[in-house]
Every structure is written in C-alpha cells, then in structure tokens.
Amino acid sequence: MSDQALFRSFTMHDLVLRNRIVMAPMTRSRAGAERLPNALMAKYYAQRSSAGLIITEATTISEEANGWNESPGIYSNEMTDGWKEVVDAVHQEGGLIFLQLWHLGRSSHSSFHNGKLPVAPSAIRLNGESIHTPTGKQPYEVPRALETTEIPRVVGDYQRAAERANTAGFDGVEIHGANGYLIDTFLQSRTNQRQDQYGGNVENRFRFLQEVVEAVTSVWPAYRVGVRLSPNGMFNDMGSPDFREQFTYVAGQLDRYGLAYLHVMDGLAFGFHQLGEPLTLDDFRKVFRGPLIGNCGYTQETAELAIAQGHADLIAFGRPFISNPDLVDRFKHGWALADVAPVSDWYSPSGEKGYTDFQQHVVATT
C-alpha cells in the first residue's frame, strides 16, 4: 500500500482528479478506415478510467489534418456520436477525459488527401525514412506552405473540433503542440521560415498557437483547455538551436490564459536533439504558474519524486498503460507490471488483441 504523492487528489480548477496519474495520449489505430470512435475504443478507455485524467489519443480536427492510418477524427456528426459513447463509458467508471486536438501538418502524405500535398508553415521536407499510408510505405514529401490567408481557416478547424468535443461531453480538450506536428512546426525555427507575421522571431512563431488557443477558449473555459509541448524532442525531425528561448517564451505567454495545465514532454526517452541543455520542469515553473504535467519515460519512483519535490503536479504515463489497464492499482499496491505489449500490436487494426485483452492483476488466495 502507498500513501505517496501520486495518489493524492488534485484540484484542477473545478475538476477534482482522484490521483496525480495521467493516461498520456497514445495513437492506437482502432478507429477503422472511416476514423469513427467505436465500442471497442469505449471499452479500452473505460478499462483505464482509474487514472486521475485520461487524455485521448491524438484526434484529427479535419480531413486536411489526417496522416495516420485508422486514427480517429472529430470533424463529423458520426465521429462526435462515437466519441460520446467513449466519454459516457469513462464517466460511468468515475473517470475524467480530455480530447487531444491534432493536425499532422508536414508529417502527413498526399495519399491521405486525394493527391494534394500536406500543409506546413514552410515547404521543408521531414527528413525521415518513410510514412505508413493507405497505399503502403511512402517517402516523405515536400509539404505545401500555407498561405497567410489560409491560416484563419485552419484555426477555425480547431475551433469547430473543440465545439464537437464539447457536444460529445468531454471534460476538456488538449491542444497538441508537440512532436513535429503542425503547431510545433510553426513554433520552431527549424521548420518555420515564413516571412509574414507567423514567422521570423519567437513572437511571430507563437502567433499560430496563440490564435488556436484563443479560438478554442472561445468555446471552452480556459481552465478546461490544456496545451502539450515537446521542447527537447527530436521526433519527426525536430529540434531548433533557439529552443530554450522559444519554448520559455511560449510557456510564459500561455501562462496569461489561465489554462487547465501545460503538458511538457520533458523526458528524453523519445530522443534528445542535443542543441543545448534540455529544458526542465523547473524551467517551466519559472514562467508558467498553472498546473504542470511531466511526461516521457517516467517510472513510478521518478514520478513520485517529481511531484514530492514540486517539479510537477501530475505525471503522464503512456506505454505502461497499454499492458496495464489497472496501472493505478499496480502502482498503489506495489504489484508487478505486466510485460509490455509487442510493438506490432500498438498500432495494429487487430481488434482486441494487444488493446483490450489484458488481464487485471489477480491477488493469489489460499
């Protein structure tokens, strides 16, 4: 048994989280070709509803935002209805759930868009091996730079997705500003070489995210909106020389909105771009006064330490939740974690296998 920091409740404005353990967003590719949330996904999230907060897998805000096979969307009535089933299942178990809003940007491919190139802040190709598409593995393409006049349309897609999330009954939304997707590529000098008001310096590179935040908080109270950042990450060919200046500025500006939280991938488990000393949660504490979520490679022990020392308010766990739907109880009682599911099952459209077929911990009795 444990009475340690991870298991204390946390008040996030008007929401009371029953513990400090967050289920991190993880793409699982179980929504089918139509990208419709379904009963299997409802079962999956309900199984893990003992987390203090669930953040859903990244969910595309429009057809243009797509770029991952069989990931869910939130841009049609059918999708909204499917997510309502998921939300209801989590709420019936006493859980809280935020929807993560996603636009893949340049990490998509024209085969997702009837031959049209993916969009990005600048026409800079992602330097990677290949992308899985509906027609098999394909090389990354040089994306099309969004025209200045198009940006309000994309911001509007975030707003409409936020409205649908509200209709579906979510407890809040998270804006995905990490991991080399559209918002992150606007933030970083590596991928943003625009000459208009959305590029050139740290203030201008923040402008797109700022407009998205303001659009989403016109639908939701700011205290029900989180933002996710990955300042240290190299995933999707990211990492900029001025990352410390950029992300410190971004966090300080986000602090003005009174957001639900800032979700920082401070850990280096996904790789570190090595362009300076990594930004820590303490660096963000200096400029962001709201709740902080740490993420990426935490164990129970390091999570406990981060919370006990005041570096974070909450810690998000991803992969441990895949094979351990009862992760909270396993942590609380000191039970061993189940073996991690094989990578081949993580994104496989194989139904329950590697998704909802894991067993709860059973205490042996005599």
ABEGO torsion letter per residue (X at the ends): XBABAAABBBBBEABBBABABBBBBBBAGAAEAAGBBBAAAAAAAAAAAABABBBBBBBBABAAABGBBGBBBBABAAAAAAAAAAAAAAAAAGBBBBBBBBBAEAABBAAAAGGBBBBBABBBBBBBABBBBAAEBBBBBBBBBBBAAAAAAAAAAAAAAAAAAAAAGBAEBBBBABGGBAAAAAABAAABABABAABGBAAAAAAAAAAAAAAAAAABBAAABBBBBBAABABGGBEBAAAAAAAAAAAAAAAAAGBABBBBBABAAAEBAGAEBBBBAAAAAAABABBBBBBGGBBAAAAAAAAAAGABABBBBBAAAAABAAAAAAAAAGBBBBBBBBAAAAABBAEABGAAABBBBBBBBX
